Every structure is written in C-alpha cells, then in structure tokens.
Amino acid sequence: MSARAERTPWGALLGTIVFVAAVPGTVVVLVPWWLSGGRVASTRLGIVVGVAMIVAALPLFVSFCSRFVWEGRGTPAPIAPTQHLVVGGPYRWVRNPGYVAVTAILVGEGLVFGSPSVLLYALLVALAFHVFVLLYEEPTLRSTFGAEYDAYCRRVPRWLPRPPHAE
C-alpha cells in the first residue's frame, strides 16, 4: 500500500453512495428513462424477462459496491480507488461484476421498456466498459497490485463468470 493513511470503511461508504447516485444513477436510471420515454413494453414476456434480469443483477451490483467499501477500503470511482485488491464475493467468479451487473440491468430495462434505443445504449455502455477496462483499469490495477493482480487475472475471467477454481 502507498504511504497514504488507511481509509476508513465509513469514508469509503459515503464516497460509494455519492458515486453510485451520480454515475450509475445517471447511466442506469435517467438515460434509459429518457431514451424510452418511460413507456413500458407491450409484451408480457419482455417485461417478465427484463424484470428477472434486473432482479438478478441488483444483488450483484450491491455486492460489488459493498466489496469495494469493506474489503477494498475504497470506492468504484477512479478518483478514490480501493486500497486493497478486491477478490472476494462475486470477484471470485468474474473480474468485473459491477460492469456485468450494470449491463444486465440496462438490457433488462430495454426489455421492460420494449425500447430498441435502450438495448442499443446497453450495447454501447458495455463496449465503453470494455475499452475502459482494457485501456485504464487493468493497467492501473497491474501497476498498483503487481503480481497479486496478475495471479488474480490468471484465475478469474474478465467478463464471463465461472465458478472459482479450488485452491
């Protein structure tokens, strides 16, 4: 760890709440509502599948956020990153559970709203996540956590979840 003082989980919690309200709140709530005009789909199947995706993804998103706070002592915001590499909970299955959850929520919203615009937006957000991970996040984690992060990357896939290896 750097010379900076250990961040308290309460400060990390406050930072995470502010970040989630601002960034995912905009990406996952405001933009899909605006793109869809707030109209619900006319097909029951789209609504049921969409709601199921959202309901399945929400605990993953909450776990992602809580792991950053309590395990990593940081926030999802790049300006206040974790002080420890987060590898527990859903991070044992996939390296980017927050991005996977947000993408699933957006696809679910696209289905609930019956909105091709929201579905296209979900695809664009997923592509932006991928580029961000490749160009910023992974190099930053590699330079911060070194061999620990490299070993983690060998064990855990970037996007498609799989059960953890026995250790």
WOVENWO-V952880 format. One record per residue. RES is the residue in one small letter. SS is DSSP state (alpha for helix, beta for strand, coil for the rest). OMEGA is omega in whole degrees, 0 to 359 (999 if undefined). Layout:
# WOVENWO-V952880
RES/SS/OMEGA  RES/SS/OMEGA
This chain:
# WOVENWO-V952880
m/coil/181  s/coil/182  a/coil/181  r/coil/181  a/coil/177  e/coil/179  r/coil/177  t/coil/178  p/alpha/182  w/alpha/175  g/alpha/177  a/alpha/179  l/alpha/179  l/alpha/179  g/alpha/179  t/alpha/178  i/alpha/179  v/alpha/180  f/alpha/182  v/alpha/179  a/alpha/184  a/alpha/189  v/alpha/178  p/alpha/177  g/alpha/178  t/alpha/184  v/alpha/188  v/alpha/183  v/alpha/188  l/alpha/183  v/alpha/178  p/alpha/178  w/alpha/180  w/alpha/181  l/alpha/184  s/alpha/186  g/coil/178  g/coil/180  r/coil/179  v/coil/181  a/coil/179  s/coil/180  t/coil/179  r/alpha/180  l/alpha/178  g/alpha/180  i/alpha/182  v/alpha/180  v/alpha/180  g/alpha/178  v/alpha/179  a/alpha/178  m/alpha/180  i/alpha/181  v/alpha/179  a/alpha/184  a/alpha/184  l/alpha/178  p/alpha/177  l/alpha/179  f/alpha/179  v/alpha/179  s/alpha/177  f/alpha/181  c/alpha/182  s/alpha/177  r/alpha/178  f/alpha/183  v/alpha/192  w/alpha/180  e/coil/185  g/coil/184  r/coil/179  g/coil/183  t/coil/173  p/coil/181  a/coil/179  p/alpha/180  i/alpha/178  a/alpha/186  p/coil/178  t/coil/177  q/coil/179  h/coil/177  l/coil/182  v/coil/183  v/coil/182  g/coil/177  g/alpha/182  p/alpha/178  y/alpha/175  r/alpha/184  w/coil/185  v/coil/184  r/coil/185  n/coil/184  p/alpha/178  g/alpha/179  y/alpha/177  v/alpha/180  a/alpha/181  v/alpha/179  t/alpha/179  a/alpha/178  i/alpha/180  l/alpha/177  v/alpha/177  g/alpha/178  e/alpha/178  g/alpha/178  l/alpha/179  v/alpha/180  f/alpha/184  g/coil/190  s/coil/173  p/alpha/179  s/alpha/179  v/alpha/178  l/alpha/176  l/alpha/176  y/alpha/178  a/alpha/178  l/alpha/180  l/alpha/177  v/alpha/178  a/alpha/177  l/alpha/177  a/alpha/176  f/alpha/182  h/alpha/179  v/alpha/179  f/alpha/180  v/alpha/183  l/alpha/187  l/alpha/183  y/alpha/192  e/alpha/182  e/alpha/176  p/alpha/180  t/alpha/178  l/alpha/179  r/alpha/180  s/alpha/180  t/alpha/189  f/alpha/172  g/coil/185  a/alpha/178  e/alpha/179  y/alpha/178  d/alpha/179  a/alpha/178  y/alpha/180  c/alpha/178  r/alpha/182  r/alpha/193  v/coil/180  p/coil/182  r/coil/191  w/coil/185  l/coil/185  p/coil/172  r/coil/180  p/coil/181  p/coil/176  h/coil/174  a/coil/182  e/coil/999
